[in-house]
Amino acid sequence: MYYTYILKSAVDGTKYIGHTADLKKRLGEHNKGQSKYTSTKNPFVLVWYCAFKTKEKAVSFEIYLKSSSGFAFANKRLI
């Protein structure tokens, strides 16, 4: 399984959207500062995720959520 996820920073409330095959491990990496973009904004809380059968679908949904219409959808319907 592959996951698309949304994290929220406990420091400043910013959101991060990503994808992974191991959600627990990836959340841990974000919170340990091992991700370049999120290293200054940790700790993070997982606010939403969705499982997909293929990596391609997870990546496609991540790209959609990062678009302007996907961002609006996520804020209105997912979080």
N, C-alpha and C positions, 0 to 999 in steps of 0.2 A: 504494500500500500504506500501511497505517496500523499502528502498533506500540503495544503495551502493554509497558511495561518496568519493571524493578526495578533501582534503584541502591543501592549500599551506600557509606556514608561511610567514607573511609579514616581520618578523625579519631576518630569515636566509634562506628562500626559501625551507626549507625541506617540504616534502609531508607527509600527513597522510591519510590512507585509512581506512574506517570504514563502518558500516551499522547501520540503525536506522529505526524506524517507524515514527518518527517526525523530519524531517530534520531541520526545523527552530529552534526548541527547542535544538536539538543536537549541531548545530552550535553555538548557544548562550552559551551553556555549555562549549564548547571548548574555546570560546573567554573570558569567565569569569574565566578561570583557574580551572574549576571543573572536568577536565579530567586529570588523573595522568600523562599520557605520554605527553600531549600537553600543560600542564600548564606553562612551562617555555618558550614556543615558540609562544605564542599568541601575537598579533591577527592573526587569520586565515581568508583566503578568500576561498570561495567555488569555485573550478575551474571546477568540473565535478560531475554529479550525474546521476543515472539511477534508474527508478522505476520498482519494481517487484511485482507480485501479492502475492507471498509467502515469508515468512522469510527465508525459506530454500534456495531459489534461490538467494536472496540477500546475504546471508552468503556464499554460494558457490562461487558467483562471487567475493566477497571480498577476499576469500582465494586464488582464481585464480590470482587476481591482485597483491597479496602479494608474489606470486611465481616469480621465475626469468623470465619465459616466459611472465607471466602476467604483470610484471613490465615493460618489454620491449614493450609490446603491448600498455600499458597505455601511456608511454612516446612518442611512435610513432604515435598513432591514437587518443588518447583521450585528451591529454593536450599539 
